[in-house]
Amino acid sequence: MKELSTSSAEYDTVNSLNVTTFKKGNEAASSGRNKLQKWLNTNMRIEMTDGRILIGIFLCTDQGRNVILGSCSEYLKSDDEDEPRFLGLAMVPGHHIVSICFDEIGRASCRERV
């Protein structure tokens, strides 16, 4: 394994596969990663731009702010239908997320998308 260092980041190149991973060396990145790891496998409620609400278990996210929810149910904003539609595993595109609420140690916390 070769290791290349620059002033702002550290790159690891894995043998001849030409696979590169980017690691930030600052505390803010590790703090954000710790928060995400703490929220793994917790209930999450996502409000989308079209008014739908998805509730499921937070499984993962990526740099595009896409979110994967497991055991997900969809609630429509219309008053006609209170029954949720079970989706199972769902990928929510980051650009459609308006707000995210999660259950953090028994209390609900909400974050609006910035």
C-alpha positions as CSV (number, residue, x, y, z in Angstrom):
1,M,0.0,0.0,0.0
2,K,1.4,3.4,-1.0
3,E,0.7,6.5,1.0
4,L,0.7,10.0,-0.4
5,S,0.3,13.0,1.8
6,T,-0.7,16.6,1.0
7,S,-1.3,19.5,3.3
8,S,-5.1,19.2,3.1
9,A,-5.8,15.5,2.7
10,E,-4.3,12.1,2.8
11,Y,-4.8,9.6,-0.1
12,D,-4.3,5.9,0.1
13,T,-3.8,4.0,-3.1
14,V,-4.5,0.3,-3.0
15,N,-1.9,-1.8,-5.0
16,S,-2.5,-1.8,-8.7
17,L,-6.3,-1.7,-8.5
18,N,-6.1,2.1,-8.9
19,V,-8.7,2.5,-6.2
20,T,-8.4,5.8,-4.3
21,T,-10.2,6.8,-1.1
22,F,-10.2,10.3,0.3
23,K,-9.7,10.9,4.0
24,K,-10.1,14.3,5.7
25,G,-7.8,14.9,8.6
26,N,-9.8,17.5,10.4
27,E,-11.9,17.1,13.5
28,A,-15.1,18.4,11.9
29,A,-15.2,15.5,9.5
30,S,-14.7,13.0,12.3
31,S,-17.4,14.8,14.4
32,G,-19.9,14.5,11.5
33,R,-19.0,10.9,11.0
34,N,-19.5,10.2,14.7
35,K,-23.0,11.8,14.5
36,L,-23.9,9.7,11.5
37,Q,-22.7,6.5,13.2
38,K,-24.8,7.4,16.3
39,W,-27.9,7.8,14.1
40,L,-27.5,4.4,12.4
41,N,-30.4,2.0,12.9
42,T,-32.6,4.7,14.5
43,N,-36.0,5.7,13.3
44,M,-36.0,8.6,10.9
45,R,-38.8,10.7,9.4
46,I,-38.1,12.4,6.1
47,E,-40.3,15.0,4.5
48,M,-39.9,15.3,0.8
49,T,-40.4,18.2,-1.7
50,D,-43.6,16.7,-3.0
51,G,-45.2,16.5,0.4
52,R,-44.7,12.8,1.0
53,I,-43.4,11.7,4.4
54,L,-41.2,8.6,4.7
55,I,-40.6,6.9,8.0
56,G,-38.0,4.1,8.4
57,I,-34.8,3.0,9.9
58,F,-31.7,5.0,8.8
59,L,-29.2,2.6,7.2
60,C,-26.8,4.8,5.2
61,T,-26.1,8.0,3.3
62,D,-23.6,9.3,0.8
63,Q,-21.9,12.5,-0.4
64,G,-24.9,13.3,-2.5
65,R,-27.0,13.4,0.7
66,N,-29.0,10.4,-0.6
67,V,-30.5,8.4,2.3
68,I,-31.3,4.7,2.5
69,L,-34.2,3.8,4.8
70,G,-35.1,0.2,5.8
71,S,-38.6,-1.0,6.7
72,C,-39.8,2.2,5.2
73,S,-43.5,3.4,5.1
74,E,-44.8,6.2,2.9
75,Y,-47.4,8.6,4.1
76,L,-49.2,10.9,1.6
77,K,-50.1,14.5,2.5
78,S,-53.7,14.1,1.4
79,D,-56.3,13.9,4.2
80,D,-58.2,11.1,2.3
81,E,-55.8,8.3,3.1
82,D,-54.3,7.8,6.6
83,E,-53.0,4.3,5.7
84,P,-49.3,4.2,5.1
85,R,-47.9,2.3,2.1
86,F,-45.1,-0.1,3.0
87,L,-42.1,0.4,0.7
88,G,-39.5,-1.8,2.5
89,L,-36.0,-0.6,1.5
90,A,-36.1,2.9,0.0
91,M,-33.5,5.3,-1.4
92,V,-34.4,8.9,-0.9
93,P,-32.6,11.3,-3.3
94,G,-30.9,14.1,-1.3
95,H,-32.2,16.9,-3.5
96,H,-35.8,15.9,-2.7
97,I,-35.3,16.1,1.1
98,V,-36.9,19.1,2.9
99,S,-36.4,18.0,6.5
100,I,-35.2,15.0,8.5
101,C,-36.4,14.1,12.0
102,F,-34.8,11.3,14.0
103,D,-35.5,9.7,17.4
104,E,-32.4,10.5,19.5
105,I,-32.6,8.8,23.0
106,G,-36.3,9.0,23.3
107,R,-36.8,12.6,22.0
108,A,-37.5,13.7,18.5
109,S,-35.0,16.0,16.8
110,C,-35.6,17.7,13.5
111,R,-33.2,19.2,11.0
112,E,-34.2,21.2,8.0
113,R,-32.2,20.9,4.9
114,V,-29.9,23.9,4.4
